[in-house]
Amino acid sequence: MPEATGAGLRRSGPANLKALAAHEIRRRVFSGQLRAGAKIDQEALADELGISKLPIREALITLDHEGVVEHIARRGAFVARMTRDDIRDHYRVFGLVSGLAAERAAKNLSPESLRALHDLADRMESGVDRGEQERLNFEFHRRINYAADSRRLVSILGILAKTVTHGFYEAHEDWPEKAHDDHRKILNALSARSASRARSIVEKHFSDGGERAVSLLEKQGFWDR
């Protein structure tokens, strides 16, 4: 999702205003711009984004449920203090649900859908820039998730995907090679209709991603005081 701007937010409807405001707050938290324990100035943020305080308040409620912020009675909303294990646990849960989706997908994917996944993997390895690799990676996993043919799994994965760090391809020199290798292993399992193997490979892929996320956040000074 592109970064939100005031002009872009003003052209959006109420639901999009809330979603885009939540995205912008997440971005600031995970980039280290908003530090753990910092109070979120709702009025200043609304002015900066060119919107009313209502979608900001609604976004903060959503982020409270996600564990990104916490509300303290009569004091306001503050950036939650997340540990390294909180980040790792999020990715482990993400991996467990993604693994279940891959297990289902191994049984459901049509030959045409498998060819489309192979095409995405080829494009990721074709020398495109890191930003495009990130986009193709998202599409690769999205197609597997939807192939699970489970609205509930897709819904849960959509929630989990919002609260993850991005930029692995740009921040880690060795991540693309690691991700490409994992994607080929996932594709081999899916092509062989090996549901259990697809599940275990995807679970490990996301668990490894959690370690990379911790490393990326450390690099960004997320836990610096």
SVG drawing of the C-alpha trace seen along z (x, -y; Angstrom):
<svg xmlns="http://www.w3.org/2000/svg" viewBox="-17 -21 41 56">
<polyline fill="none" stroke="black" stroke-width="0.4" points="0.0,0.0 1.4,-3.4 2.1,-5.9 -0.9,-8.0 -0.9,-11.8 -3.3,-14.4 -4.6,-15.1 -5.1,-11.4 -6.9,-10.9 -9.3,-13.7 -10.5,-12.1 -11.2,-8.8 -14.5,-7.6 -14.9,-7.2 -13.8,-3.5 -10.7,-4.3 -9.9,-7.2 -9.8,-4.9 -7.7,-2.3 -5.3,-4.8 -4.9,-6.5 -4.2,-3.2 -1.6,-2.4 0.2,-5.7 0.3,-5.2 1.7,-1.6 4.3,-3.0 5.4,-5.5 5.6,-3.0 7.5,-0.3 9.9,-2.9 10.8,-4.1 9.3,-7.6 6.9,-6.9 8.7,-5.3 7.4,-2.8 5.7,-4.6 5.2,-7.8 1.8,-9.5 0.0,-9.8 -1.1,-13.4 -4.4,-12.8 -5.1,-16.5 -1.7,-17.1 -1.9,-13.9 -5.3,-14.8 -4.1,-18.2 -1.0,-16.7 -3.1,-14.3 -5.8,-16.8 -8.6,-14.8 -10.9,-15.0 -10.0,-13.3 -12.8,-10.7 -11.0,-8.4 -7.8,-8.8 -9.8,-7.7 -11.3,-4.8 -7.8,-3.8 -6.4,-3.8 -9.1,-1.5 -8.2,1.0 -4.5,0.6 -5.2,1.2 -6.8,4.5 -3.7,5.3 -1.4,4.6 0.3,1.7 -1.0,-1.0 -2.6,-1.0 -5.2,-3.2 -4.7,-4.5 -7.8,-5.8 -7.9,-9.6 -4.5,-9.9 -4.9,-8.9 -3.3,-6.5 0.3,-5.5 2.6,-3.3 2.6,0.1 5.9,1.6 6.5,4.6 9.3,7.1 11.4,9.0 9.4,12.1 6.2,10.3 7.4,9.8 8.6,13.4 5.3,14.7 3.3,12.6 5.3,14.2 4.9,17.7 1.2,17.3 1.2,15.7 3.2,18.8 0.8,21.3 -2.3,19.8 -0.4,19.3 0.8,22.9 -2.8,24.1 -3.7,22.1 -0.8,23.7 -1.9,27.2 -5.4,26.5 -4.0,24.9 -1.9,28.0 -5.1,29.8 -7.0,27.0 -4.6,25.3 -5.4,25.9 -2.5,26.5 -3.1,22.9 -2.8,21.5 0.4,23.4 1.8,22.1 0.9,18.5 2.8,19.1 5.9,20.4 5.7,17.3 5.7,15.0 8.7,16.9 10.5,16.5 9.8,12.7 11.0,12.3 14.3,13.9 14.6,12.0 16.6,9.0 13.7,6.6 14.3,4.0 13.8,4.8 10.5,2.9 9.1,4.9 10.3,8.1 8.4,7.1 5.2,6.6 5.6,9.9 6.2,11.7 3.0,10.3 1.1,11.5 2.8,14.9 1.5,15.5 -1.8,13.9 -2.6,16.4 -1.7,19.3 -3.9,18.0 -6.9,17.5 -6.4,21.0 -7.2,22.4 -10.8,21.5 -11.5,20.4 -13.0,16.9 -12.1,17.3 -8.4,18.0 -8.1,15.2 -9.8,12.8 -7.4,13.8 -4.4,13.5 -5.5,10.1 -5.5,8.9 -2.1,10.5 -0.6,9.1 -1.3,5.5 0.9,5.7 4.1,6.9 7.2,5.0 8.0,4.6 11.1,3.8 13.0,7.1 14.1,7.1 15.6,3.6 17.0,3.9 18.6,7.3 21.1,8.1 20.7,11.9 16.9,12.0 16.0,12.2 18.1,15.3 16.7,16.9 13.1,16.0 13.6,17.2 14.9,20.6 11.9,20.9 9.5,20.0 10.9,22.8 10.6,25.3 7.0,24.2 6.2,24.5 7.8,28.0 5.6,29.1 2.5,27.6 3.2,29.1 3.7,32.5 0.4,32.0 2.3,32.6 0.0,30.8 2.0,31.5 5.3,30.5 3.8,27.3 2.5,26.4 5.8,27.1 7.9,25.1 5.6,22.1 5.6,22.2 9.4,22.1 9.5,19.4 7.4,17.1 9.3,18.1 12.6,17.1 10.9,13.9 10.2,13.1 13.9,13.3 14.6,11.0 11.8,8.6 13.5,8.4 16.8,7.7 15.2,5.0 13.6,3.3 16.8,3.3 18.5,1.7 15.8,-1.0 16.3,-1.6 12.9,-0.3 14.1,0.6 16.6,-2.2 15.7,-4.4"/>
</svg>
